Each structure stands twice: as structure tokens, then as C-alpha cells.
Amino acid sequence: MSRARQDGRLLLILGFVAFVIFGCTLERIMGASLVDFRAVFTKLHRVGYKGAISIERETSGPQQIEDVKAEKAYLERVIREVNA
């Protein structure tokens, strides 16, 4: 199994463990949750990931649009810092 595939599985497992242990069922905006996105994107950068990143929100209406805009700005900043 490739290193990138192992790392991807580890991230999925860690996300599931956080869900089970902490009951992460509430919708939270990126950067205000338990997930360390800086660590996630650092790992993705190290393994050479160059694919797409998508933002999904379970809210709807104007709040969803505002959340996605804020999350996009947050992710752009994190990725810029990781790639520096």
C-alpha cells in the first residue's frame, strides 16, 4: 500500500474516532471545530496531493453561502501557509 493511501486511511480513521469519541454531530464551520486542518493539509502537501478540495455544508440558505465563503477564505490561508 502506498504511503499516500496509508495516510488517507489514517485521516479517515482519525475523523471517525473523533466522531465516535466526541460525538461530533453538530455542524461547525472550518477552523472552529476539533479538526486540525493545518495538520491535514500539511500531510496532504507532504505526500504531494494536488487534487481538488471541496467544501460541504449541511446548512441551507444565506447561512450556507456565508459559511462557505468563510471556509474558503480559511482554507486558502491555511493552504498558503502550508505551501510557504
N, C-alpha and C positions, 0 to 999 in steps of 0.2 A: 504494500500500500504506500502511495506517495506521501511525502511529508505534508503537502497542502491538504490532501484528503484527510489525513490523521488530524491535522489542526482544525479543519472544518468540522469533523465529527466531535472533537473536544469542545468546540464552541457551542454546538448544538446540545451536547450533553450538559454543559455548564448552564446553558439557558433553561433547560428542562429542570435541572436540580434547583435553580433559583425559583422557578415557578412552583415546584413542589414544596420546598422548604419555606419560602417567604409568602406563598400564596399570591404571586404577582398577577392578579387578575384585573386590577384597576388599570385603566388607560392612563398612561403617563407620557408626557412629551419627552423627546430625547434630550438627554442632559439633566433631567430631573427624575431619573429612575435609578434602579440598582445596577443597571448595566454600565460597565466602564467602556464606553465606545472608543475612547482613546486607545485602550489596550486592544480592543477588537481590530481597529484599523491599523494599529502598529503591527499586529500579527499578520494581517492581510498584506500589508506593504512588504513585510519581510519575506513572505512566500511568493511575492511577485504578482499578486492578484491585480488584474487590470480590467475586470468586468464591470457590469452595471451594479448600481446601488439603488434600491427602491425604498420609498417611504410609504408606509401603510398606516392609516388611522381608521379606527372603528367609529369615530365620531362622524357627524354629518353637518352639513350647512356651513354657515360662516365660520364657526369654530374650527371645523376641519381645515378650511383654507388657511386660517391664521396659524394653526398648529403646523401644517406642512411647510408654510413659509419660514416659520421659526426653526423648524427642524432642518430644513435645507441650509439655512444660514449657519446653524450649529455644526452640521456635518461638513460643510465647506471649510469652516475654520479648523475643525479637528483634522481633516484630511490635509489641509495646507500645512499645519504644524507637524504632522507625522511625516510628510514628504520633504520637509525642510532639511 
